[in-house]
Amino acid sequence: MTQQQVIMGKISGVHGIQGWLKVFSYTRPPENIFRYVSWRLQGDTTPASASYTVTEHKHQGKKILVKLEGVKDRNHAEQLAGLDIVVARDVLPVLENEYYWCDLIGLKVLDMNGTELGRVTDMMETGSNDVLLLQDNAGKSLAIPWLPEVVKEVNLKQSILIADWEPLI
């Protein structure tokens, strides 16, 4: 059995000639991605992922830049552009009464009467609150705000989420 991997960001480009990479972080705040010094880089066209160790990181304006062990020049860095940054799920801190988005993807969403509304396919950040994106059995999409008055229960062991929500017809 392979260990679960979590996408933490993406290599968004290269910077300079010495192998520095631009990083787009999915963590909040973005700098939290550097809590993890061992990264695997992988992509749709990359059959196998490769491991890298973060040796340096810095800000340049609003950009986040990183130097990875073994990436010495721009040519090597360009080969990594576009790849996802993944870490092992078990290195993430344990949360109390909070959830990682990756743990919510795939949950069955039920309304207060036990009727299935769909499955969580993605999450979206809106600024005011996060939003669960669902798809029902007929392929229709539904968005539910992640608010305490809406999301009543999350049971990861049973893979369900109960929401006080009635979709518009």
C-alpha positions in Angstrom: 0.0 0.0 0.0 1.4 3.4 -0.9 1.5 6.2 1.6 -1.1 9.0 1.0 0.4 12.1 -0.5 -1.1 15.6 -0.2 -0.5 18.4 -2.8 0.8 21.4 -0.9 1.7 23.7 -3.9 3.1 23.9 -7.3 6.3 24.9 -9.0 5.1 27.9 -10.9 8.2 28.8 -12.8 12.0 29.5 -12.6 13.9 32.5 -11.3 17.4 33.4 -12.5 20.2 31.1 -13.7 21.2 29.4 -10.5 18.2 27.0 -10.2 15.9 29.0 -8.0 12.2 28.1 -8.5 9.0 30.1 -8.0 6.5 28.4 -5.7 2.7 28.8 -5.5 1.8 27.6 -2.1 -1.7 26.2 -1.2 -0.9 26.5 2.5 -2.2 29.3 4.7 -0.2 31.3 5.3 1.8 30.5 2.1 5.1 30.3 4.1 3.8 27.2 5.9 4.9 25.2 2.9 8.5 25.5 4.2 7.6 23.6 7.4 8.1 20.6 5.1 11.7 20.2 3.9 11.3 17.0 2.1 9.2 17.4 -1.1 8.1 15.1 -3.8 7.6 16.7 -7.2 5.1 15.1 -9.6 2.8 15.9 -12.5 0.4 14.4 -14.9 3.2 13.8 -17.5 5.7 12.6 -14.9 5.4 8.8 -14.4 7.4 8.8 -11.2 7.9 11.5 -8.7 11.3 12.6 -7.4 12.3 13.6 -3.9 14.0 16.9 -3.2 15.2 18.6 0.0 14.5 22.4 0.4 17.9 24.0 1.1 16.9 27.7 1.0 13.8 29.8 0.6 13.1 33.5 0.4 10.6 36.2 -0.6 11.2 38.5 -3.5 8.4 41.0 -3.5 5.2 38.8 -3.5 7.0 35.8 -5.0 8.1 32.9 -3.0 11.4 31.4 -4.2 13.0 28.1 -3.2 16.3 26.3 -3.8 16.2 22.5 -3.9 19.1 20.3 -3.3 20.7 19.1 -6.6 19.0 21.8 -8.7 22.1 23.8 -9.8 21.0 25.7 -12.9 18.1 27.1 -14.9 18.0 24.1 -17.3 17.3 21.7 -14.5 14.9 24.1 -12.8 12.9 24.4 -16.1 12.3 20.7 -16.1 10.5 21.0 -12.7 8.2 24.0 -13.7 4.6 23.0 -13.5 5.0 20.0 -11.1 3.0 19.6 -8.0 4.7 19.8 -4.6 3.5 16.8 -2.5 4.3 15.7 1.1 3.4 12.6 3.0 0.0 12.9 4.7 1.4 11.6 8.0 3.8 14.6 8.4 0.9 17.1 8.6 0.0 18.3 12.1 -3.0 16.6 13.7 -5.9 19.0 13.8 -8.6 19.3 16.5 -12.1 20.3 15.2 -10.6 21.4 11.9 -10.1 19.6 8.7 -7.6 19.5 5.8 -9.4 20.1 2.5 -7.9 16.9 1.2 -9.7 15.0 3.9 -13.1 16.5 2.8 -12.7 15.6 -0.9 -14.8 12.5 -1.6 -17.1 12.7 1.5 -20.8 12.0 0.9 -22.9 15.0 1.9 -26.3 14.4 3.5 -28.9 16.9 4.4 -30.6 17.0 7.8 -33.1 14.4 6.7 -30.4 12.0 5.5 -30.9 12.6 1.8 -27.7 12.5 -0.2 -26.9 15.9 -1.8 -23.7 14.6 -3.5 -20.0 14.1 -2.9 -17.4 16.7 -2.3 -15.3 17.1 -5.4 -13.3 20.2 -4.5 -13.1 23.2 -2.1 -12.9 26.8 -3.0 -11.7 29.8 -1.0 -13.8 32.9 -1.4 -12.3 35.3 1.1 -15.3 35.4 3.5 -15.6 31.6 3.9 -14.6 28.4 2.2 -17.1 26.6 -0.1 -17.7 22.9 -0.6 -18.1 22.0 -4.3 -20.3 18.9 -4.8 -21.5 16.8 -7.6 -24.7 14.8 -7.3 -25.5 11.4 -8.8 -27.0 13.1 -11.9 -23.8 15.0 -12.5 -25.2 18.4 -11.3 -23.0 20.7 -9.4 -23.8 22.3 -6.0 -21.9 24.7 -3.8 -22.4 24.8 -0.1 -20.8 27.4 2.2 -18.4 26.1 4.9 -20.2 27.8 7.8 -21.0 26.5 11.3 -24.7 27.1 10.8 -24.6 25.0 7.6 -22.0 22.2 8.2 -23.4 20.4 11.2 -21.2 17.3 11.3 -18.1 15.8 9.7 -17.4 12.1 10.2 -14.2 11.1 8.5 -14.5 7.5 9.7 -17.9 7.1 8.0 -16.9 9.4 5.1 -20.0 11.6 5.5 -20.7 15.3 6.1 -24.1 16.5 7.3 -25.3 19.9 6.1 -28.3 22.0 7.0 -28.9 22.8 3.3 -31.6 22.6 0.8 -30.5 22.9 -2.9 -32.5 25.3 -5.1 -34.6 23.5 -7.6 
